Amino acid sequence: MDINRHHDIPAHAARTEAGAPLARLRAAGKRYGQVTALDGVDLAVHAGEVVSLLGANGAGKSTAIGLLLGLLEPDAGHAELFDRDPGAMDARRRTGVMLQDGGLHGDLKVRELLRLTRSYYPRPRSVDGCVALAGLQGLLDRRYDRLSGGQQRRVQFALAICGHPRMLFLDEPTTGLDIQARQQLWQAVRELVAEGCGVLLTTHYLEEAEALSDRVVVLDRGRVVASGSLAGIRSCVAQRRIRCITTLDADQVSGWPGVLSASSDAGRLEIVAALAEPVVRLLLEADPALHELEVLRAGLADAFIHLTREHSTQEQEAA
């Protein structure tokens, strides 16, 4: 099998392909000494969509973002932002960025940070609009360095969106946020996308990518191993998860035909199976009194693990 081929899954999301991408990598390559960070990566983000860039630490996500922002130069291929060099000022003014390291002046109040950042843009979002989208109520007169980590992330998000960006880069945006604040940020992203903003998201929270993504690109050691719609990525994994409350022993069930794994916690049995129907029949035969039976398709986390493991196996076989 050709290890340079990746899973290119058709995107079925409701999105118009007309018009050039807002941000694009074309056969982009980047090396740091003897280490290849990116190897022939193609990536595009259009208006009105969220593209999640997924990969383990060291997969090349930060390098890809650095190329698209003009912070790094590609050694091969091209990086484009609004059909221009990413370093062009008119391209940057239409871009919002929220990186993992905020690098903000800690002695300034939130209101002052917003005022300063809004001054860089010709038509900034109102302060009230930023406060509402980022959930900054009650924080405007607080010093940045006296905020909690989660509150600082909300300020960073407000600064990223305050210029009405057409293209938004979000690098691990909800790290440190509680569940309520995370869901509020998700809703804000959805509102921005509905306005026509394009979003490139990197996150270790796969449920976040699952909640927001129109398309997903999976990187492994600098290469794209899968790209396509969320449903398409999931379809790479045929396995199903079966859950129920039963008296059956997980060790016994793990030996059944078609069962890949089985585990039990406080009477709740979870099975990973290649096909659900034969295993469900065996379950009902073995324990007619079982209840709370669920059959779940593979999630994004299952697909991510499967795709990266498959790519690693192919590289080892080719070595």
C-alpha positions as CSV (number, residue, x, y, z in Angstrom):
1,M,0.0,0.0,0.0
2,D,1.2,3.5,-0.9
3,I,1.8,5.2,2.5
4,N,1.7,8.6,0.7
5,R,-2.0,8.1,-0.1
6,H,-4.4,9.4,2.5
7,H,-8.1,8.9,3.1
8,D,-9.7,11.6,0.9
9,I,-13.3,11.5,2.0
10,P,-16.0,13.5,0.1
11,A,-17.4,16.3,2.1
12,H,-21.2,16.1,2.2
13,A,-21.7,19.2,4.4
14,A,-24.0,21.9,3.0
15,R,-21.3,24.2,1.7
16,T,-20.8,26.0,-1.5
17,E,-17.5,25.3,-3.2
18,A,-17.7,28.5,-5.3
19,G,-14.9,31.0,-4.6
20,A,-11.3,30.7,-3.6
21,P,-10.5,29.4,-0.1
22,L,-9.8,32.0,2.5
23,A,-6.7,30.1,3.7
24,R,-4.8,27.4,1.8
25,L,-1.7,25.2,1.9
26,R,-0.7,23.6,-1.3
27,A,1.8,20.8,-1.1
28,A,3.4,22.6,1.8
29,G,6.6,21.3,3.3
30,K,8.6,22.5,6.3
31,R,11.7,21.0,7.9
32,Y,13.6,21.9,11.1
33,G,17.0,20.5,10.5
34,Q,16.7,16.8,10.0
35,V,13.0,16.7,11.2
36,T,10.2,17.0,8.7
37,A,7.4,18.9,10.3
38,L,5.1,19.0,7.2
39,D,5.4,16.8,4.1
40,G,3.3,17.9,1.1
41,V,0.3,19.1,3.0
42,D,-2.8,20.3,1.2
43,L,-5.4,22.2,3.3
44,A,-8.1,24.7,2.5
45,V,-10.6,26.6,4.5
46,H,-13.6,28.3,2.8
47,A,-16.0,31.0,4.1
48,G,-18.7,29.7,6.4
49,E,-17.1,26.5,7.5
50,V,-15.1,25.1,10.4
51,V,-12.2,22.9,9.5
52,S,-10.6,21.0,12.4
53,L,-7.0,20.2,12.1
54,L,-6.3,17.1,14.3
55,G,-3.2,15.3,15.3
56,A,-1.1,14.2,18.2
57,N,1.6,16.5,19.6
58,G,4.3,16.8,17.0
59,A,2.0,16.0,14.1
60,G,2.6,19.4,12.5
61,K,-0.5,21.4,13.5
62,S,1.3,24.4,14.9
63,T,3.6,24.4,11.9
64,A,0.7,24.5,9.5
65,I,-0.9,27.4,11.4
66,G,2.5,29.2,11.4
67,L,2.7,28.9,7.6
68,L,-0.8,30.2,7.1
69,L,-0.2,33.2,9.4
70,G,3.1,34.1,7.8
71,L,5.1,33.3,10.9
72,L,7.0,30.7,9.1
73,E,8.1,30.3,5.5
74,P,7.5,26.9,3.7
75,D,10.5,25.0,2.4
76,A,8.3,23.6,-0.4
77,G,4.8,24.4,-1.8
78,H,2.8,27.4,-1.0
79,A,0.8,29.1,1.8
80,E,-1.9,31.6,0.9
81,L,-4.2,33.8,2.9
82,F,-7.0,35.5,0.9
83,D,-5.0,34.6,-2.3
84,R,-2.1,36.6,-1.0
85,D,1.1,36.0,0.9
86,P,0.1,35.5,4.5
87,G,2.4,38.3,5.6
88,A,0.5,40.9,3.6
89,M,-1.1,43.6,5.8
90,D,-4.4,43.6,4.1
91,A,-4.7,39.8,4.6
92,R,-3.8,40.1,8.2
93,R,-6.4,42.7,8.9
94,R,-9.1,40.3,7.8
95,T,-7.7,37.6,10.1
96,G,-8.3,36.8,13.8
97,V,-5.9,34.6,15.8
98,M,-6.2,32.9,19.1
99,L,-3.0,31.0,19.8
100,Q,-2.1,28.9,22.9
101,D,0.3,31.5,24.2
102,G,-1.6,34.8,24.6
103,G,1.5,37.0,25.1
104,L,-0.6,39.9,26.4
105,H,0.3,42.8,28.7
106,G,-0.8,41.5,32.1
107,D,-0.9,45.0,33.8
108,L,-3.7,46.2,31.4
109,K,-7.4,46.0,32.1
110,V,-9.5,43.9,29.8
111,R,-11.2,47.1,28.6
112,E,-7.8,48.6,27.7
113,L,-6.8,45.4,25.9
114,L,-10.0,45.5,23.8
115,R,-9.6,49.2,23.1
116,L,-6.0,48.7,21.9
117,T,-6.7,45.7,19.8
118,R,-9.8,47.2,18.2
119,S,-7.8,50.2,17.1
120,Y,-5.8,48.0,14.7
121,Y,-8.9,47.3,12.5
122,P,-10.8,49.7,10.2
123,R,-14.3,48.4,11.2
124,P,-14.0,46.7,14.6
125,R,-16.8,44.9,16.4
126,S,-18.3,46.9,19.2
127,V,-17.1,46.4,22.8
128,D,-20.6,45.2,23.8
129,G,-20.5,42.7,20.9
130,C,-17.2,41.3,22.0
131,V,-18.3,41.0,25.6
132,A,-21.5,39.2,24.5
133,L,-19.8,36.7,22.2
134,A,-16.8,36.0,24.5
135,G,-18.7,36.0,27.8
136,L,-16.7,38.8,29.4
137,Q,-19.6,40.3,31.5
138,G,-18.1,41.7,34.7
139,L,-14.5,41.4,33.5
140,L,-13.9,44.7,31.6
141,D,-12.4,46.5,34.6
142,R,-10.3,43.6,35.8
143,R,-6.5,43.4,35.2
144,Y,-5.6,40.7,32.8
145,D,-3.0,39.1,35.0
146,R,-5.5,38.8,37.9
147,L,-7.9,36.7,35.8
148,S,-8.1,32.9,36.0
149,G,-6.7,30.9,33.1
150,G,-10.2,30.3,31.8
151,Q,-11.1,34.0,32.0
152,Q,-7.9,34.8,30.2
153,R,-8.8,32.4,27.4
154,R,-12.1,34.2,27.0
155,V,-10.3,37.6,26.7
156,Q,-8.0,36.1,24.1
157,F,-11.1,34.9,22.1
158,A,-12.6,38.4,22.4
159,L,-9.4,40.0,21.0
160,A,-9.3,37.4,18.1
161,I,-12.8,38.3,17.0
162,C,-12.9,42.1,17.7
163,G,-11.8,43.0,14.2
164,H,-14.7,41.2,12.4
165,P,-12.3,38.6,10.9
166,R,-13.3,36.7,7.8
167,M,-10.8,34.0,8.7
168,L,-10.3,32.9,12.3
169,F,-7.6,30.7,13.6
170,L,-8.3,29.0,17.0
171,D,-5.5,27.0,18.5
172,E,-6.7,24.9,21.5
173,P,-9.3,27.7,22.3
174,T,-11.1,26.0,25.2
175,T,-8.1,24.9,27.3
176,G,-8.9,25.8,30.9
177,L,-12.6,26.6,30.3
178,D,-15.3,25.0,32.3
179,I,-18.2,23.2,30.5
180,Q,-20.5,26.2,30.5
181,A,-17.8,28.6,29.2
182,R,-16.8,26.0,26.6
183,Q,-20.3,25.6,25.3
184,Q,-20.7,29.4,25.2
185,L,-17.6,29.7,23.0
186,W,-18.9,26.9,20.7
187,Q,-22.1,28.9,20.3
188,A,-20.1,32.0,19.5
189,V,-18.1,30.1,16.8
190,R,-21.4,28.9,15.3
191,E,-22.6,32.5,15.1
192,L,-19.4,33.7,13.4
193,V,-19.6,30.9,10.9
194,A,-23.2,31.7,10.2
195,E,-22.0,35.3,9.3
196,G,-19.6,33.8,6.7
197,C,-16.4,33.5,8.8
198,G,-14.1,30.6,8.0
199,V,-12.5,28.9,11.0
200,L,-9.5,26.7,11.3
201,L,-9.6,24.9,14.7
202,T,-7.0,22.8,16.4
203,T,-8.1,21.0,19.5
204,H,-7.2,18.0,21.7
205,Y,-10.9,17.8,22.7
206,L,-12.3,15.5,20.0
207,E,-15.8,16.1,21.2
208,E,-15.2,19.8,20.4
209,A,-14.2,19.0,16.9
210,E,-17.2,16.7,16.6
211,A,-19.5,19.5,17.8
212,L,-18.2,22.2,15.5
213,S,-16.6,20.7,12.4
214,D,-17.9,20.8,8.8
215,R,-14.6,19.1,7.7
216,V,-11.8,17.4,9.4
217,V,-8.1,17.0,8.4
218,V,-6.1,14.4,10.4
219,L,-2.3,14.9,10.5
220,D,0.2,12.3,11.5
221,R,3.9,13.0,11.5
222,G,3.6,15.9,9.1
223,R,1.3,14.1,6.6
224,V,-2.4,14.3,5.9
225,V,-3.8,10.8,6.6
226,A,-7.5,11.6,6.2
227,S,-9.6,14.6,5.2
228,G,-13.3,15.0,4.6
229,S,-16.6,15.5,6.2
230,L,-17.2,14.5,9.8
231,A,-19.5,11.6,8.7
232,G,-16.9,10.5,6.1
233,I,-14.1,10.4,8.7
234,R,-16.3,8.4,11.0
235,S,-17.2,6.0,8.2
236,C,-13.5,4.9,8.1
237,V,-14.3,2.8,11.2
238,A,-17.0,0.2,10.8
239,Q,-16.9,-0.9,14.4
240,R,-19.8,-0.2,16.9
241,R,-19.9,0.3,20.6
242,I,-22.6,-1.7,22.5
243,R,-23.5,-0.7,26.0
244,C,-25.9,-2.3,28.5
245,I,-26.5,-3.2,32.1
246,T,-26.1,-6.9,32.6
247,T,-24.8,-9.6,34.9
248,L,-22.6,-11.0,32.2
249,D,-18.9,-11.1,32.8
250,A,-16.7,-8.9,30.5
251,D,-14.0,-11.6,30.2
252,Q,-16.6,-14.1,29.0
253,V,-18.0,-11.7,26.4
254,S,-14.6,-10.7,25.1
255,G,-14.2,-14.2,23.7
256,W,-17.4,-14.1,21.6
257,P,-17.1,-14.0,17.8
258,G,-16.9,-10.5,16.4
259,V,-16.1,-8.9,19.8
260,L,-12.9,-6.7,19.7
261,S,-12.9,-5.8,23.4
262,A,-15.2,-5.8,26.4
263,S,-15.1,-4.0,29.7
264,S,-17.4,-3.7,32.7
265,D,-17.9,-1.0,35.3
266,A,-20.5,-1.3,38.1
267,G,-22.6,-3.7,36.0
268,R,-22.5,-1.6,32.9
269,L,-20.9,-3.6,30.1
270,E,-19.3,-1.9,27.1
271,I,-18.4,-3.9,24.0
272,V,-16.5,-2.8,20.9
273,A,-17.6,-5.1,18.0
274,A,-16.9,-5.3,14.3
275,L,-20.7,-5.8,13.7
276,A,-23.4,-5.0,16.2
277,E,-26.3,-7.3,15.2
278,P,-24.7,-10.7,15.9
279,V,-23.3,-9.6,19.2
280,V,-26.6,-8.1,20.3
281,R,-28.3,-11.4,19.5
282,L,-25.8,-13.2,21.7
283,L,-26.3,-10.7,24.5
284,L,-30.1,-11.2,24.5
285,E,-29.7,-14.9,24.4
286,A,-27.3,-15.0,27.3
287,D,-29.1,-12.5,29.4
288,P,-32.8,-11.8,28.5
289,A,-33.0,-9.5,31.5
290,L,-30.3,-7.0,30.4
291,H,-31.5,-3.4,30.0
292,E,-30.5,0.0,28.9
293,L,-29.1,-1.4,25.6
294,E,-27.4,1.1,23.4
295,V,-25.7,0.6,20.0
296,L,-23.4,3.5,19.0
297,R,-21.5,4.1,15.8
298,A,-17.8,5.0,15.9
299,G,-17.1,8.5,17.1
300,L,-14.4,10.9,15.9
301,A,-12.1,9.7,18.7
302,D,-12.4,6.1,17.4
303,A,-11.7,7.2,13.8
304,F,-8.8,9.3,14.9
305,I,-7.1,6.4,16.7
306,H,-7.8,4.0,13.9
307,L,-6.5,6.3,11.2
308,T,-3.3,7.3,13.0
309,R,-2.6,3.7,14.0
310,E,-3.1,2.6,10.4
311,H,-0.7,5.2,9.1
312,S,1.9,4.2,11.7
313,T,1.6,0.5,10.7
314,Q,2.0,1.4,7.0
315,E,5.1,3.4,7.7
316,Q,6.6,0.6,9.8
317,E,5.8,-2.0,7.0
318,A,7.4,0.3,4.4
319,A,10.6,0.9,6.5
